[in-house]
Amino acid sequence: MLEQTVLVTIDEVTFQLKDRHDFRWLENLGTVFAVFDKQDSGNLCLSLRLGYW
């Protein structure tokens, strides 16, 4: 049976998670331009273009 996933969109990047999560804390840091959500470790990696660049 396939697990249900949630589609999350931050800036212009969309990715899948098992559960919803509040990523509003990223808004003050910059713009998300890449997400690596298929890690063997289960970790999520977000790449940000920092706001002061």
C-alpha positions in Angstrom: 0.0 0.0 0.0 1.3 3.4 -0.9 1.8 6.0 1.8 -0.2 9.2 1.5 2.0 12.3 1.0 1.4 16.0 1.2 2.6 18.4 -1.5 4.3 21.4 -0.1 5.2 24.5 -2.1 7.7 27.1 -0.9 8.4 30.0 -3.2 8.4 28.2 -6.6 9.6 24.8 -5.4 7.1 21.9 -4.8 8.1 18.7 -2.9 6.5 15.8 -1.0 6.4 15.2 2.7 4.7 12.5 4.8 3.1 15.2 7.0 2.4 18.9 6.9 5.0 21.2 8.3 5.1 24.9 8.9 8.0 26.4 6.9 7.1 30.0 7.5 10.3 30.4 9.5 12.2 30.3 6.2 10.5 33.5 4.9 13.0 35.8 6.7 16.0 33.9 5.5 15.6 34.1 1.8 14.1 32.3 -1.3 14.0 28.5 -1.6 15.3 27.5 -5.0 15.9 23.8 -4.6 14.7 21.0 -2.3 16.3 17.5 -2.0 13.5 15.4 -0.5 14.5 11.9 -1.6 17.4 11.4 0.7 18.2 7.8 1.9 18.6 9.2 5.4 15.0 10.7 5.4 16.4 14.2 5.9 15.2 17.2 3.9 17.7 19.6 2.4 16.6 23.1 1.3 18.8 25.4 -0.7 18.1 29.1 -0.1 19.2 32.3 -1.9 19.8 34.5 1.1 17.7 37.7 1.3 20.7 40.0 1.4 22.2 38.8 -1.9 
